[in-house]
Amino acid sequence: MSDTIADLINRINNAAILGKQAVVVPYSNQKMAILSVLKEESYISDFKADGKETINIILENAKRPFAKIYRVSKPGRKVYIKSKDIRRPKGYGVSIISTPMGVLSGSRARKNGVGGELICEVI
C-alpha cells in the first residue's frame, strides 16, 4: 500500500458510515499523531496502540460527529500552506497540518504561526 494515511481516512469514513463503534488500522507514528488531533478535536472517542502492530480506534460517543474526512496532500501532489492562509474548511471543520512542531490542527498551527503540509480536512 503506497498511501497509508489515505487508508486510515478511508477506514474511519467507512466505519462512520456503517455505524461501527470501533475500527482497527495498522500502526504508524504519523497515524498516531493524526489520531491525537482527531481526539483533541472530539471527532473520535479514543484510540489505543497494541504494541507496534495495530491501532484500535473507538468512534462511539464522539462529541462532534463528522460528515467526511478528505485527504488533501497525496503522495503525487503535496499541498503546503502558510500560517496566514489557514482557514477552517466550510467554516466549521478542522484542518490537520504536518508542521515543524509536529502534526497540529489548523487553529493551533495558525495560533503558533507555523505552516506546513495540509494532510487532510474534516467537515
Protein Blocks (a to p, Z undefined) as FASTA:
>chain_A
ZZlmlmmmmmmmmmmmnopabdcddddfklmmmmmmmmmnopafbdcdehjlbccddfeh
pabdcfbdcdfbdfklccdddfklpcceehlaccddddfkbpcdfklmmmnopacddfbd
cZZ
